[in-house]
Amino acid sequence: MNLLKQKIGILGGGQLGRMLIEEALRLNVNVNILENSKDCPCYHLAHEFVEGLLTSEEKINELAAISDVLTFEIEHVNTDVLIKLEDEGKTIIPSPRMLQIIQDKGLQKQYYTEHHVPTAPYFLVNNKSEWNEAITKLDTEKFVAKTRTDGYDGRGVTILNSQTILNDNSLIPYDVPCLLEAFIPCEKEISIIVAKDIFGKTVAYDAVEMEFEPEANLVTFLFSPADISKQTAEKAKIVAIQTINQFKSAGVFAVEMFITLTGEILVNEIAPRPHNSGHHTIEASYTSQYEQLTRIVLGLPVGCVGLIKPAAMINLLGNKNFSGAYAIKNLDQLHQIEGVYLHLYDKKESKPMRKMGHVTVLANSIEEVKAKANKVMNLVGFEPIK
């Protein structure tokens, strides 16, 4: 294979695409980008840049015409156009048919049910008038309401008290088709990155344990390997691999799961792309999630998923108190700590809770990782340029 002749096209120009380009460039592979604005993390690294909406048939076809293979770094794209291109022979990884299911949280849940993937009890509602019946049938103290489409980074997701909503329907937050699912008291929230190549080989990384920013519902901190038993870790990997294999598509996927108080493993959601919960693999694993996807779209076999060292990943989110040009706090001190790797996403302005970058922390034990990560979390942040 002459890699120099291969061109990858990515729908989306955010930080996930940026890190994928950085990996592809190591192989002299050019990457083309479709994004609605040049003010994006990928612009300066793209070989060719197509400016336009991710839903535009014309612009998607323009990207396809200059690319040998297509992938995406965000779910909100026009799958109808991609399916048409796939039918015409264009290689698209993952398959847009899988993406079409994932885009709709209701279809995603129904797919789990049909294929015997363990997941939380749920009901689908079309409007506010159907909420009371669904909440009553769920019969749980709390439930999670998710808009079926267009949710992203915690938007379109709300945890609610069942009796409160039953008593006052004016508090219902959404009047669009929604997924209502039982709130699962859990021991841990974990994620497993799964990579599947075009030859059918599927591999899974060690589970990571996640902590979330409660207001924005964003992953703020994770560590790997997760603090779970060997038996639970193996069981979670089996569930993750089986879940992805049901979709019959190559690609890189994040399988987010709950470990319940009784030790049951339930699949929450799938991201059909590189994910926050795999950022640490750049330094911590023999093959990063971005190298895996690069390999897969080029028709190469998946690489080793072994963990080199225990790791933590800290999401760097914009300060809640300001928007605008920013400086990074305590940069000198941060760079004096061994095993700390800073990644910034070339975003010109900080905004409240905006993903601005991440930090990976490596150490010889998970205890040392956590201690070092807490130190980093207290140091790093963004502030207005003075």
C-alpha positions in Angstrom: 0.0 0.0 0.0 1.3 3.4 -0.9 0.2 5.5 2.1 1.4 8.7 0.3 -1.6 8.4 -2.1 -4.2 7.8 0.7 -6.4 10.8 1.7 -8.7 10.6 4.6 -11.8 12.9 4.7 -13.2 13.8 8.1 -16.7 15.3 8.7 -16.1 17.7 11.5 -13.1 19.9 12.4 -13.0 19.7 16.2 -10.3 18.5 18.6 -11.0 14.8 17.9 -10.3 15.4 14.2 -7.2 17.4 15.1 -5.7 14.5 17.1 -6.6 12.2 14.3 -4.7 14.4 11.8 -1.7 14.5 14.1 -1.6 10.7 14.0 -2.2 10.4 10.2 0.7 12.9 9.6 3.1 10.5 11.2 2.4 8.2 8.2 2.5 10.9 5.6 -1.2 10.6 5.1 -3.1 13.8 4.2 -6.4 14.6 5.8 -9.2 16.7 4.4 -11.8 18.4 6.6 -15.4 19.5 6.2 -16.4 22.1 8.8 -18.7 25.1 8.8 -16.0 27.6 9.9 -12.2 28.0 9.5 -12.2 29.0 13.1 -11.8 25.4 14.3 -9.0 23.2 15.7 -8.4 21.3 12.4 -8.1 24.2 10.0 -4.3 24.8 10.0 -3.5 21.1 9.9 -5.9 20.1 7.1 -4.5 19.2 3.7 -7.7 20.6 2.0 -10.5 22.4 3.9 -14.1 22.3 2.7 -16.1 25.0 4.4 -19.8 24.2 4.8 -22.4 22.5 6.9 -22.0 18.9 8.0 -25.6 18.3 6.7 -25.0 19.7 3.2 -25.2 17.1 0.5 -23.1 19.3 -1.8 -20.3 19.8 0.7 -20.2 16.2 1.8 -20.0 15.1 -1.9 -17.2 17.7 -2.3 -15.3 16.2 0.6 -15.9 12.6 -0.8 -14.6 13.6 -4.2 -11.2 14.6 -2.8 -10.9 11.7 -0.3 -10.3 8.0 -0.6 -12.1 7.1 2.7 -14.4 9.1 4.9 -14.9 9.1 8.7 -16.5 11.5 11.2 -15.6 13.0 14.5 -19.1 14.1 15.5 -22.5 12.4 15.1 -24.5 15.4 13.8 -24.0 14.7 10.1 -26.2 13.9 7.2 -26.4 10.1 7.2 -28.7 9.9 4.2 -26.0 11.4 2.0 -23.4 9.1 3.5 -25.5 6.0 3.0 -26.0 7.0 -0.6 -22.2 7.4 -1.0 -21.6 4.1 0.7 -24.0 2.4 -1.7 -22.1 4.0 -4.6 -18.9 2.3 -3.4 -17.3 5.0 -1.2 -15.6 3.6 1.9 -17.0 5.2 5.1 -15.8 4.0 8.5 -17.8 3.5 10.7 -20.8 2.7 8.5 -23.3 5.5 8.3 -26.0 2.8 8.8 -24.7 2.3 12.3 -24.4 6.1 12.8 -28.0 6.5 11.8 -29.0 4.2 14.7 -26.6 5.9 17.2 -27.8 9.4 16.3 -31.3 8.6 17.7 -31.1 7.6 21.4 -34.4 5.9 21.0 -33.3 3.7 18.1 -30.1 3.0 19.9 -32.0 1.7 22.9 -34.3 -0.4 20.8 -31.3 -1.9 19.0 -29.9 -2.9 22.4 -33.2 -4.6 23.3 -33.5 -6.4 20.0 -29.9 -7.7 20.2 -30.0 -8.6 23.9 -27.5 -5.9 25.0 -28.0 -5.3 28.8 -29.3 -1.8 29.4 -31.5 0.2 31.8 -35.3 0.0 31.6 -36.7 2.7 29.4 -39.8 4.1 27.5 -40.0 6.3 24.5 -42.3 9.3 24.5 -43.2 11.7 21.6 -44.5 14.7 23.6 -45.3 15.9 27.1 -48.7 14.2 27.2 -47.0 10.8 27.2 -44.6 11.4 30.1 -46.9 10.5 33.1 -47.7 7.1 31.8 -44.0 6.3 31.0 -42.9 7.6 34.4 -45.5 5.5 36.2 -44.4 2.4 34.3 -40.8 3.0 35.1 -41.7 3.0 38.8 -38.4 4.5 40.0 -37.7 7.4 42.4 -35.6 9.2 39.7 -35.3 8.9 36.0 -33.2 10.3 33.2 -34.8 12.2 30.3 -32.8 12.4 27.1 -33.9 14.1 23.9 -33.7 11.5 21.2 -31.7 13.6 18.8 -29.3 16.6 18.8 -28.0 16.1 22.3 -24.2 16.5 22.8 -21.8 17.0 25.6 -24.4 16.7 28.3 -27.0 18.9 26.5 -30.4 17.3 26.2 -30.0 15.2 29.3 -31.7 15.8 32.6 -32.0 13.8 35.8 -35.5 14.2 37.3 -37.5 13.2 40.3 -40.5 11.1 39.3 -43.0 12.3 41.8 -42.1 15.9 41.2 -42.9 15.6 37.5 -46.0 13.6 38.1 -47.2 16.4 40.5 -46.4 19.2 38.1 -46.1 18.6 34.4 -45.1 22.2 33.8 -41.6 21.1 35.0 -41.2 18.8 32.1 -38.0 20.1 30.3 -38.6 18.8 26.8 -41.6 18.7 24.5 -39.9 16.7 21.7 -39.4 12.9 21.2 -37.5 11.7 24.3 -36.0 8.6 25.9 -37.0 8.2 29.5 -35.0 5.6 31.4 -34.7 4.5 34.9 -32.0 6.2 37.0 -29.5 3.5 37.9 -27.7 3.8 41.3 -24.3 2.5 40.3 -21.0 1.5 41.9 -19.0 2.9 39.0 -19.5 4.6 35.6 -16.9 3.1 33.2 -16.0 3.3 29.5 -14.2 0.9 27.2 -12.7 1.9 23.9 -13.3 -0.8 21.3 -11.5 -1.0 17.9 -12.6 -3.2 15.1 -10.7 -3.5 11.8 -12.0 -4.3 8.3 -10.8 -7.9 8.7 -13.2 -8.4 11.7 -10.7 -8.4 14.5 -12.0 -6.6 17.6 -9.9 -5.4 20.5 -10.8 -3.6 23.7 -8.8 -1.3 25.9 -8.8 -1.6 29.7 -11.9 0.0 31.3 -11.5 3.6 32.5 -13.4 5.0 35.5 -15.1 8.4 34.9 -16.1 11.3 37.0 -18.5 14.0 35.7 -19.0 17.8 36.1 -22.5 17.7 37.6 -23.9 20.8 36.0 -22.7 20.2 32.4 -22.6 16.4 32.7 -19.2 16.4 31.0 -16.4 14.0 31.8 -13.9 16.0 33.9 -11.6 13.3 35.1 -10.9 9.6 34.4 -8.3 7.0 35.3 -7.2 3.8 33.9 -7.3 1.0 34.7 -10.6 1.3 36.6 -10.7 0.3 40.2 -12.7 -2.8 39.7 -12.1 -6.5 40.1 -10.4 -8.6 37.5 -13.6 -10.6 37.0 -15.7 -7.4 36.5 -13.1 -5.9 34.1 -13.2 -9.0 31.9 -16.9 -9.2 32.0 -17.1 -5.5 31.0 -14.8 -6.1 28.0 -16.9 -9.0 26.8 -20.1 -6.9 27.0 -18.4 -4.0 25.2 -17.0 -6.3 22.4 -20.3 -8.2 22.0 -22.2 -4.9 21.8 -20.0 -3.5 19.0 -19.9 -6.7 17.1 -23.7 -6.5 16.9 -23.4 -3.5 14.7 -21.2 -5.2 12.1 -19.1 -2.1 11.4 -15.4 -1.3 11.6 -14.2 1.7 13.5 -13.3 3.0 17.0 -16.1 3.2 19.6 -16.5 4.2 23.2 -18.9 1.9 25.1 -20.1 3.7 28.2 -21.5 1.4 30.9 -22.8 1.4 34.5 -21.7 -1.2 37.1 -24.7 -1.5 39.3 -24.6 -1.9 43.1 -25.3 -5.6 42.5 -22.4 -6.0 40.0 -24.6 -6.0 36.9 -23.1 -4.3 33.8 -25.5 -2.2 31.8 -24.6 -0.4 28.5 -25.5 3.3 28.6 -24.5 4.8 25.3 -22.1 4.2 22.4 -20.0 6.9 20.7 -19.1 5.7 17.2 -15.8 7.7 17.1 -12.8 8.5 19.3 -13.9 9.7 22.7 -12.9 11.7 25.8 -12.5 8.5 27.7 -9.7 7.4 25.3 -7.6 10.6 25.2 -5.1 9.1 27.7 -4.2 6.3 25.2 -2.0 8.8 23.3 0.7 8.5 26.0 -0.6 5.5 28.1 -1.1 2.8 25.5 1.0 1.1 22.9 -1.5 2.1 20.2 -3.7 5.2 20.8 -7.3 5.4 19.8 -6.3 7.8 17.1 -3.7 5.5 15.7 -6.3 2.7 15.8 -8.8 4.7 13.7 -6.0 5.8 11.3 -5.0 2.1 10.8 -8.6 1.0 10.3 -9.5 3.6 7.7 -6.3 2.8 5.8 -7.1 -0.9 5.8 -4.4 -1.9 8.3 -4.8 -4.3 11.2 -5.6 -3.0 14.7 -2.6 -2.5 17.1 -1.8 -3.6 20.6 -4.1 -2.1 23.3 -1.9 -2.8 26.2 -1.4 -0.1 28.9 2.1 1.1 29.3 1.5 2.8 32.6 -1.5 3.6 34.8 -2.9 6.9 33.7 -5.4 9.7 34.4 -7.0 12.2 31.9 -8.2 15.6 33.0 -10.5 17.5 30.8 -9.6 21.2 30.7 -12.9 23.1 30.6 -13.4 26.8 30.1 -13.8 28.9 33.3 -17.4 29.4 34.3 -16.9 33.1 35.0 -15.6 34.5 31.7 -15.5 34.2 27.9 -12.7 35.6 25.7 -9.0 35.4 25.1 -7.2 33.4 27.8 -4.0 32.5 29.4 -3.1 29.2 31.0 -2.5 29.3 34.7 0.6 27.8 36.4 2.1 26.6 33.1 5.7 26.6 34.5 4.7 24.5 37.5 2.8 22.1 35.4 5.8 21.4 33.2 7.9 20.6 36.3 5.8 17.5 37.1 7.1 14.3 35.7 4.7 12.3 33.5 2.4 15.2 32.7 1.3 15.8 29.1 -0.6 18.9 28.1 -2.8 18.9 25.0 -4.4 22.2 23.8 -7.0 22.3 21.1 -6.2 25.7 19.4 -9.5 27.3 20.4 -9.1 31.1 20.2 -11.6 31.9 23.0 -12.4 30.3 26.3 -16.1 29.9 27.0 -17.8 28.5 30.1 -17.4 24.7 30.2 -16.0 24.7 26.7 -13.5 21.8 26.1 -10.2 23.7 25.7 -7.8 20.8 26.1 -6.8 17.9 28.3 -3.9 16.7 30.5 -2.7 13.1 30.6 -0.9 12.0 33.8 1.2 8.8 34.0 2.7 7.2 37.0 3.8 3.7 38.2 0.7 3.0 40.3 -2.9 4.1 40.2 -2.5 5.6 43.7 0.4 7.7 42.4 -1.6 8.7 39.3 -4.6 9.9 41.4 -2.3 11.9 43.8 -0.5 13.5 40.9 -3.7 14.2 39.0 -5.3 16.0 42.0 -2.2 18.2 42.1 -2.5 19.0 38.4 -6.3 19.7 38.8 -5.5 22.3 41.5 -2.9 24.0 39.3 -4.2 24.1 35.7 -6.9 26.3 34.4 -7.7 29.3 32.2 -7.9 33.0 33.1 -8.4 36.2 31.1 -5.3 37.7 29.5 -4.3 40.6 31.7 
